[in-house]
Amino acid sequence: MRKLITVSLLLMSVALQSQEQIPFDVIGVWQSQEGEFVDIKSTGTFVRIKNKQIQAKGIVELKDNQLYIKRTDSNTEYSLCFFTGPSTMVVCKPESTEAWLFHKIEVGL
């Protein structure tokens, strides 16, 4: 019985280590200089809105120190480089040399 519990705990820890958590400083509501808003939840879901219209939504994960995006509105997936400061976040735009500059307007829980 003791071996079964040990093996079960080992398997669970390996499974949890393969899924990287979203950094706490990324969670929250962000506003870009272009008037876009991104709401990133602790559950890993996100929505990006501009002019009260959804531009993108889906799931965000951390993989290899990048934001791995699985969009549920367009069935596309990609990785984005990012950097967070105390109240700002820079995110590389997909398939572009440009980036978004976001300012945190609400801390997520």
Buried (B, 14 or more C-beta within 10 A) or exposed (E): EEEEEEEEEEEEEEEEEEEEEBBEBBBBBBBBEEEBBBBBBEEBEBBBBBEEEEEBBBBBBBEEEBBBBBBEEEEEEEBBEBEBEEEEBEBBEEEEEEBBEBEBEEEBE
